[in-house]
Amino acid sequence: MFSPGFVPFLDLLLNLTLLVALTILSDFVESRAPRTTRVGVLLQGLLFGMTAALGMLRPLNLGAGLIFDGRSVMVSLCSLYFGPWAAAISGAITIGVRLSLGGAGTLMGVLVTLESALIGLGARSLFKPDINPPSAYQLYAFGLIVHVVMDALMLTLPGDMAVNTFRRIGLLVIGLYPLATILAGKLLSDQVRSRQSVAALRESEERFKLSMEATNDGMWDVDVATGRSYYNPAYFRILGYEPGDFPALSSSWSALVHPDDIERALQSNRDCVEGRVDSIGIEYRMKAKDGQWRWIYARGMCVRRDERGRALRLVGTHVDITGRKMAEERLVRHLAEKEVLLREVHHRVKNNLNVISSLLNLQASTIKNPEHAIAAFQNSRERVMAMAMVHEELYKSRDYAHVDMEDYLGKLTRQLSLVYGARGDIRLEAQAKGVSLSVSASIPCGLILNELITNAYKYAYPAGRQGSIRVSMSAAPDGMVELVVADDGIGLPAGYVEEDRQASGSLGLTLVRLLVEQLCGSMKASSQGGTAFNIRFPGVSET
């Protein structure tokens, strides 16, 4: 079938085909004992050395003791890809076998093994194949250098054998062996790149897994056709569950969405699935494990569609925005309260100015001379102060609807004591524990207190007489407020008629009656052992 002259070269070709099998076995060893371990390197050296020795048993035989095989390619590649330990083992095996075969080419055979290993180690230092595997051009240059040196080592053959050997096989070595180096080297380089890709993918997956476990955002990945999904741990924990507490299915998601939000959420998904939009962005509520509803912001997009444009796969994230939603609701509520407050302030300012105007008109009607005018200004100032103190208590408490009458009464009595109690022979006692009034009730009530306490200071203790004024305010069981202002002074003037506004003759008492009517209340006055006014009106709110 083959000519007699071609058979020896066929043996050489068969020898070189061992390289392909060698690369396959090398990948098998690498998968079980990586080259990053000492065991892996030693096993690779053993594999390359034994394969080279196997090739030496069926070499190209050019004479007694003069053989050519693929050991130069195997040893050089072993040194290049697996380093000095593997080179030492494969070289030792190869040299040992060559010495055992003996013959005229023994020295050349040993030197070829050594130069292949050394050039391979030099190329390893230059190329760094574990990081950046050499290209086909680099492998060709590497193989060419190894085998040019191999041809040069033919000079070590005795006599005319060197010239005759070069003539017979020198050009074949330079032409064929570098190509064999490219073939086997590319397979080894591809294996390195493949393992680098796998390692990078694993690292990326690990990094992604760690980031998904560390983040507070839930991630979802849905197969639209089957409904099967992937949920990362945070997806479960946002709702108070542990991973795996419910099946990773689209139906699990829809079962947890609030009934008022589910149709809107499904429509958003349908729009993306059917290609009307490319992404999903929607807020809805989902039921947590504790039964509470948590606000979720879902973002997602389609990553694969079929030929009709229908989505096959959706991926996205869940972000818990419950805190943000609550903050927004509080902000809206506060803004509404501020708007109400602003309207109320305008209303109260207008009403208070009307009250002040009415008080000044009443006061003006009693002025007969300059002394009356001065007294009128003082009385008006005290009435305005009583109204201002209501608002001071109102805004200080930050409850813009009610006034704590205990604090208010304390401040009012201290202020009146400074104005009228300078001589120190009149004691003022006040108590209003546990009573708060609405603004509409606290202003007239404050004016009533101001008028009655001021009148007691002015008229109950003439000529330096000593005594005490007692003020109390309490909540009656029937929901009314009971206000009592009493003194132990000289009593009411003769001819005082409680129902007769004209008979009393006092602007202060007239004002008190009008304010009691404004409160829809009633007033009784007695003059036994002093003067006592007992006023009852609705509108109490206990603090």
Buried (B, 14 or more C-beta within 10 A) or exposed (E): EEEEEEEBBEBBEBBBEBBEEBBEBBBEBBEEBEBEEEEBBBBBBBBBBBBBBBBBEBBBBBBEBBBBBBBBBBBBBBBBBBBBEBBBBBBBBBBEBBEEBEBBBBBBBBBBBBBBBBBBBBBBEEBEBBEEBBBEEBBBBBBBBBBBBBBEBBEBBEEEBBEBBBEBBBEBBBEBBBBBBBBBBBBBBEBBEEBBEEEEEEEEEEEEEEEBEEBEBBBBBBBBEEBEBEBBBBBBBBBBBEBEEBEBBBEBBEEBBBEEBBEEBEEBBEBBBEEEBEEBEBBBBBBBBEEEBBBBBBBBBBEEBEEEEEBBBBBBBBBBBBEEBEEEEEEEEEEEEEEEBEEBEEEBEEEBEEBBEEBBEBBEEBBEEEEEBEBBEEBBEBBBBBBEBBBBBBEEBEEBBBBBBBBBBBBBBEBBBEEBBEEEEBEBEBBBEEBBBBBBBBBBBBBBBBBBBBBBBEBBBEEEEEBBBBBBBBBEEEEBBBBBBBBBBBBBEEEBEBEEEEEBEBBBBBBBBBBBEBBEBEBEBBBEEBBBBBBBBEBBBEE
